[in-house]
Amino acid sequence: MKTIRLTGGFTVKCTDKRAEKELAAFLRNVDVGRSQKGIDAFIDCYLDSLLTCGRAVGEIVTDGNREIVAVLCGNVCDVQLKEGVSALDFVICGRSDTGMFEPLLYQDLILFTPLNPEADAPYGVSIFRSMPFLAEILMKIYNTIGVNWERAGNVRYAVVYKPQGDALDKAYAQERSQQIAREWGAAMQSGKNGSVRDFVAVGDVDIRVIGADGQILDSEVPVRQILEQLVSRTGIPPFMLGLNWSSTERMSAQQADLMTSELTAIRRTLTPVVEQICSLWLRMHGYAGDFEVEWSPINLQDAVERSKAALYAAQAENVAKTDTKSKESVLEGNPPKKTDGEKTSEGE
């Protein structure tokens, strides 16, 4: 969801300003199902399916005349691709009444996007591929920590009474052990009620905490190693997920730049889908002008860095022009004027 939110929104710029205004109203109010409106809600659902399943499918619903009434997301399990001789020859198939997959009637109204498709697998690759193995290890560690806390978190005591060597002590060992048990239980019960009660016993009594000698494995290092692998697969900087690992300011800036590159790649994947919807709407309404999808800036920090870079470039250009003028003046025999603070070699 963080990746989806950071992807941001977009606007469509047309050469025909009237078409641009009407297209913006359509994108803002189009029905996308489940009581949601607007192309942004459709893109969020479409991108969620794209990242989770490695592919996304959608449908453009028309009224059969000159209007698009809805843009809907579909279930990727309901469609299949049937390839032909070449990679360009493929059709999208859906399940028919007989249960078999058959080519859909209106291929131009179907939206399909694979995420990083491979040569032998046109369906794309989910970002969760290769994660289940590490996630299973991580869940085992967390489950073991929970079980250990259930066992050792509520401290249990072992009270051992050791009778002495005389015959009298051995004869009354059972009665004394029962008395010690009652007194110990009464002392523990008083602690629950908030009062303090001392425990007094006669003889050799040994009290130990059950499990105190057992060493619980340190989980900090293996958990962090696994989380580093999982987080690196998502492309999200750790500090955005609440993982306060040691990181310098420069490293955080580099991670933000990498995240910007990831979001830019996702936008390139989604742009053809948006262009297909906008192109169909413009053709259905008789507009033939060109248009362009412009994504909003990812964040303010990115804009600030670009502004700083432009400022430094302008300052460098200004310094270069000043140096060029000084050299031209020297070549023409007009040395630059000295300021009051400067001294000549003659001591003036």
C-alpha positions as CSV (number, residue, x, y, z in Angstrom):
1,M,0.0,0.0,0.0
2,K,2.9,2.4,0.6
3,T,4.2,1.7,-2.9
4,I,0.7,2.3,-4.3
5,R,0.3,5.6,-2.4
6,L,3.8,6.8,-3.4
7,T,3.1,6.2,-7.1
8,G,0.9,9.3,-7.0
9,G,-1.6,10.7,-9.5
10,F,-1.4,12.1,-13.0
11,T,-3.0,14.6,-15.3
12,V,-3.6,14.3,-19.1
13,K,-2.5,17.2,-21.3
14,C,-4.1,17.6,-24.7
15,T,-3.4,19.9,-27.6
16,D,-7.1,20.7,-27.7
17,K,-8.0,22.5,-24.4
18,R,-11.7,21.7,-24.7
19,A,-10.9,18.0,-25.1
20,E,-8.5,18.2,-22.1
21,K,-11.2,19.7,-19.9
22,E,-13.8,17.1,-20.9
23,L,-11.3,14.3,-20.5
24,A,-10.3,15.5,-17.0
25,A,-14.0,15.5,-16.0
26,F,-14.4,11.9,-17.3
27,L,-11.4,10.7,-15.5
28,R,-12.5,12.3,-12.3
29,N,-16.1,10.9,-12.4
30,V,-15.8,7.5,-14.2
31,D,-17.4,4.6,-12.4
32,V,-14.9,2.0,-11.3
33,G,-17.2,-0.3,-9.4
34,R,-17.8,-1.1,-5.7
35,S,-19.2,2.4,-5.1
36,Q,-16.0,4.1,-6.2
37,K,-15.5,6.8,-8.8
38,G,-12.4,8.2,-10.5
39,I,-9.5,6.8,-12.4
40,D,-7.3,7.1,-9.3
41,A,-9.3,4.4,-7.5
42,F,-9.1,2.1,-10.6
43,I,-5.3,2.6,-10.8
44,D,-4.9,1.8,-7.1
45,C,-6.8,-1.5,-7.5
46,Y,-5.1,-2.3,-10.8
47,L,-1.6,-1.6,-9.3
48,D,-2.4,-3.7,-6.3
49,S,-3.2,-6.7,-8.5
50,L,-0.1,-6.0,-10.6
51,L,2.3,-6.1,-7.6
52,T,0.6,-9.0,-5.8
53,C,-0.1,-11.3,-8.7
54,G,2.5,-10.1,-11.2
55,R,-0.2,-9.2,-13.7
56,A,-3.4,-7.1,-13.8
57,V,-6.5,-7.2,-16.0
58,G,-9.3,-4.7,-16.5
59,E,-12.2,-4.0,-18.7
60,I,-13.6,-0.8,-20.4
61,V,-17.4,-0.9,-20.4
62,T,-19.2,1.1,-23.0
63,D,-22.9,1.8,-23.6
64,G,-22.6,0.7,-27.2
65,N,-22.8,4.2,-28.5
66,R,-20.3,7.0,-27.7
67,E,-19.7,6.8,-24.0
68,I,-17.6,4.9,-21.6
69,V,-19.7,4.0,-18.6
70,A,-17.2,2.2,-16.4
71,V,-13.6,1.0,-16.1
72,L,-13.4,-2.1,-14.0
73,C,-10.7,-4.3,-12.5
74,G,-10.9,-8.1,-13.1
75,N,-9.7,-11.2,-11.5
76,V,-6.5,-12.4,-13.0
77,C,-7.5,-16.0,-12.5
78,D,-10.4,-15.6,-14.9
79,V,-8.2,-14.9,-18.0
80,Q,-5.5,-16.7,-19.9
81,L,-3.2,-15.7,-22.7
82,K,-3.2,-17.8,-25.9
83,E,0.0,-17.1,-27.9
84,G,0.4,-17.6,-31.6
85,V,3.4,-18.1,-33.8
86,S,5.1,-14.8,-32.7
87,A,5.1,-12.9,-29.5
88,L,2.9,-10.2,-31.1
89,D,0.2,-12.7,-32.0
90,F,-1.7,-13.4,-28.8
91,V,-5.3,-13.1,-27.6
92,I,-6.8,-12.8,-24.1
93,C,-9.2,-15.6,-23.3
94,G,-11.9,-15.9,-20.7
95,R,-13.9,-18.8,-19.3
96,S,-17.1,-19.5,-21.3
97,D,-20.3,-21.2,-20.2
98,T,-18.8,-24.6,-21.0
99,G,-15.9,-24.0,-18.6
100,M,-13.4,-23.8,-21.4
101,F,-11.2,-20.7,-22.1
102,E,-12.2,-19.0,-25.3
103,P,-11.0,-15.7,-26.9
104,L,-12.9,-12.7,-25.6
105,L,-15.0,-10.9,-28.2
106,Y,-13.8,-7.3,-27.8
107,Q,-10.0,-7.4,-27.4
108,D,-9.6,-3.6,-27.7
109,L,-11.7,-3.1,-24.5
110,I,-9.5,-5.4,-22.4
111,L,-6.7,-4.0,-20.3
112,F,-3.8,-6.4,-19.5
113,T,-0.4,-5.6,-18.0
114,P,2.3,-8.0,-16.9
115,L,4.9,-7.1,-14.4
116,N,8.5,-7.8,-15.6
117,P,7.4,-10.7,-17.9
118,E,10.0,-13.4,-18.7
119,A,10.7,-14.8,-22.1
120,D,8.9,-18.1,-21.4
121,A,6.2,-16.7,-19.1
122,P,4.1,-13.8,-20.5
123,Y,2.1,-13.5,-17.3
124,G,4.6,-11.5,-15.3
125,V,6.4,-11.9,-12.0
126,S,5.0,-11.0,-8.6
127,I,7.2,-9.1,-6.1
128,F,6.4,-11.8,-3.6
129,R,8.2,-14.5,-5.6
130,S,11.1,-16.0,-3.6
131,M,9.6,-14.5,-0.4
132,P,7.7,-17.5,1.0
133,F,10.9,-19.3,2.0
134,L,12.2,-16.4,4.1
135,A,8.8,-15.5,5.4
136,E,8.3,-19.1,6.6
137,I,11.6,-18.9,8.6
138,L,10.6,-15.6,10.0
139,M,7.2,-16.9,11.2
140,K,8.9,-19.9,12.8
141,I,11.1,-17.5,14.8
142,Y,8.2,-15.3,15.9
143,N,6.2,-18.4,16.8
144,T,9.0,-19.8,18.9
145,I,9.4,-16.5,20.7
146,G,5.7,-16.5,21.5
147,V,5.8,-20.1,22.8
148,N,8.9,-19.4,25.0
149,W,7.3,-16.3,26.5
150,E,4.2,-18.3,27.3
151,R,6.3,-20.9,29.1
152,A,8.9,-18.6,30.8
153,G,7.1,-15.3,30.8
154,N,4.9,-16.3,33.8
155,V,7.6,-17.4,36.2
156,R,7.1,-20.8,37.8
157,Y,9.0,-21.9,40.9
158,A,10.3,-25.2,42.0
159,V,10.3,-25.5,45.8
160,V,12.4,-28.5,47.0
161,Y,12.5,-29.7,50.6
162,K,15.4,-31.9,51.6
163,P,14.9,-33.9,54.8
164,Q,17.8,-34.3,57.2
165,G,19.5,-37.6,58.1
166,D,17.6,-38.2,61.5
167,A,14.7,-40.6,61.7
168,L,12.2,-38.0,63.0
169,D,12.8,-35.6,60.1
170,K,12.3,-38.4,57.6
171,A,9.1,-39.6,59.3
172,Y,7.5,-36.2,59.0
173,A,8.9,-35.3,55.6
174,Q,5.5,-35.6,53.8
175,E,3.6,-33.4,56.4
176,R,6.4,-30.8,56.3
177,S,6.4,-30.7,52.5
178,Q,2.6,-30.2,52.4
179,Q,2.9,-27.4,55.0
180,I,5.6,-25.7,52.9
181,A,3.4,-26.0,49.8
182,R,0.5,-24.3,51.6
183,E,2.6,-21.5,52.9
184,W,4.3,-20.9,49.5
185,G,0.9,-20.8,47.8
186,A,-0.4,-18.4,50.4
187,A,2.6,-16.1,49.9
188,M,2.1,-16.1,46.1
189,Q,-1.6,-15.4,46.4
190,S,-0.9,-12.4,48.6
191,G,1.4,-11.1,45.9
192,K,-1.4,-11.2,43.4
193,N,-3.6,-9.1,45.8
194,G,-0.9,-6.4,46.1
195,S,0.3,-7.3,49.6
196,V,3.7,-8.6,50.7
197,R,3.9,-11.8,52.7
198,D,7.1,-13.4,53.8
199,F,7.7,-17.1,53.3
200,V,9.3,-18.9,56.3
201,A,10.4,-22.5,56.3
202,V,12.4,-24.8,58.6
203,G,15.0,-27.1,57.2
204,D,16.9,-27.4,53.9
205,V,14.5,-25.7,51.4
206,D,15.7,-24.9,47.9
207,I,13.7,-22.5,45.7
208,R,14.6,-22.1,42.0
209,V,12.9,-20.6,38.9
210,I,11.9,-23.3,36.4
211,G,13.7,-22.7,33.1
212,A,16.1,-20.1,34.4
213,D,19.1,-22.1,33.3
214,G,17.8,-22.5,29.8
215,Q,19.3,-20.1,27.2
216,I,16.9,-18.6,24.8
217,L,18.4,-18.1,21.3
218,D,19.1,-14.5,20.3
219,S,16.7,-13.6,17.5
220,E,17.8,-10.1,16.8
221,V,20.5,-11.0,14.2
222,P,18.6,-13.6,12.2
223,V,15.4,-11.6,12.2
224,R,17.2,-8.5,10.9
225,Q,19.0,-10.5,8.2
226,I,15.7,-12.0,7.0
227,L,13.9,-8.6,7.1
228,E,16.7,-7.0,5.1
229,Q,16.2,-9.5,2.3
230,L,12.4,-9.0,2.4
231,V,12.6,-5.2,2.4
232,S,15.2,-5.1,-0.4
233,R,12.8,-7.1,-2.5
234,T,10.0,-4.5,-2.1
235,G,12.3,-1.6,-3.0
236,I,11.0,0.4,-0.1
237,P,13.6,2.2,2.2
238,P,13.6,0.6,5.7
239,F,12.8,3.8,7.5
240,M,9.5,4.1,5.6
241,L,8.4,0.8,7.2
242,G,9.2,1.8,10.7
243,L,12.5,-0.1,10.8
244,N,14.9,2.2,12.6
245,W,18.2,0.6,11.5
246,S,21.5,2.5,11.6
247,S,21.6,4.8,8.6
248,T,23.4,8.0,7.7
249,E,21.8,11.0,6.1
250,R,23.6,10.3,2.8
251,M,22.5,6.7,2.8
252,S,18.9,7.7,3.4
253,A,19.1,10.2,0.5
254,Q,20.4,7.4,-1.7
255,Q,17.6,5.0,-0.6
256,A,15.1,7.8,-1.5
257,D,16.7,8.1,-4.9
258,L,16.4,4.4,-5.5
259,M,12.8,4.5,-4.4
260,T,12.2,7.3,-6.9
261,S,13.6,5.1,-9.6
262,E,11.3,2.2,-8.6
263,L,8.3,4.4,-8.7
264,T,9.3,5.8,-12.1
265,A,9.5,2.3,-13.4
266,I,6.0,1.5,-12.1
267,R,4.7,4.6,-13.7
268,R,6.1,3.5,-17.1
269,T,4.3,0.2,-16.7
270,L,1.0,1.9,-15.9
271,T,1.2,4.7,-18.6
272,P,0.1,2.5,-21.5
273,V,-3.1,1.5,-19.6
274,V,-4.0,5.1,-19.0
275,E,-3.2,6.0,-22.6
276,Q,-5.4,3.2,-23.9
277,I,-8.4,4.5,-21.8
278,C,-7.8,8.1,-22.8
279,S,-7.3,7.3,-26.5
280,L,-10.5,5.4,-26.7
281,W,-12.5,8.1,-25.0
282,L,-11.1,10.8,-27.3
283,R,-11.8,8.7,-30.5
284,M,-15.3,8.0,-29.3
285,H,-16.0,11.7,-28.8
286,G,-14.4,12.8,-32.1
287,Y,-11.2,14.4,-30.9
288,A,-8.1,13.7,-33.0
289,G,-5.5,15.8,-31.2
290,D,-2.4,14.4,-29.4
291,F,-2.3,14.0,-25.6
292,E,0.3,13.2,-23.0
293,V,0.1,11.6,-19.5
294,E,2.0,13.7,-16.9
295,W,2.6,12.2,-13.5
296,S,2.8,14.4,-10.5
297,P,6.1,14.9,-8.7
298,I,6.8,12.0,-6.3
299,N,7.6,14.2,-3.3
300,L,8.7,17.7,-2.3
301,Q,12.2,16.6,-1.5
302,D,12.7,15.5,-5.1
303,A,11.6,19.0,-6.3
304,V,13.9,20.7,-3.8
305,E,16.9,18.7,-5.0
306,R,16.2,19.5,-8.6
307,S,15.9,23.2,-7.7
308,K,19.2,23.1,-6.0
309,A,20.8,21.4,-9.0
310,A,19.4,24.1,-11.3
311,L,20.7,26.8,-9.0
312,Y,24.2,25.3,-8.9
313,A,24.2,25.0,-12.7
314,A,23.2,28.6,-13.1
315,Q,25.9,29.8,-10.7
316,A,28.5,27.7,-12.5
317,E,27.4,29.2,-15.8
318,N,27.6,32.7,-14.4
319,V,31.1,32.1,-13.1
320,A,32.2,30.7,-16.5
321,K,30.8,33.8,-18.3
322,T,32.7,36.1,-15.9
323,D,36.0,34.3,-16.5
324,T,35.5,34.4,-20.3
325,K,34.9,38.2,-20.2
326,S,38.1,38.7,-18.1
327,K,40.2,36.7,-20.6
328,E,38.8,38.6,-23.6
329,S,39.6,41.9,-21.9
330,V,43.2,40.8,-21.2
331,L,43.7,39.8,-24.9
332,E,42.4,43.1,-26.1
333,G,44.9,45.0,-23.9
334,N,42.4,46.1,-21.3
335,P,43.4,44.4,-18.0
336,P,40.7,44.2,-15.4
337,K,40.5,47.1,-12.9
338,K,42.0,46.5,-9.5
339,T,40.0,47.0,-6.4
340,D,41.0,49.3,-3.6
341,G,42.1,46.3,-1.5
342,E,44.5,44.8,-4.1
343,K,48.2,45.7,-4.2
344,T,50.5,45.6,-7.2
345,S,54.0,44.2,-7.3
346,E,55.5,47.7,-7.0
347,G,53.9,48.2,-3.6
348,E,51.2,50.7,-4.6
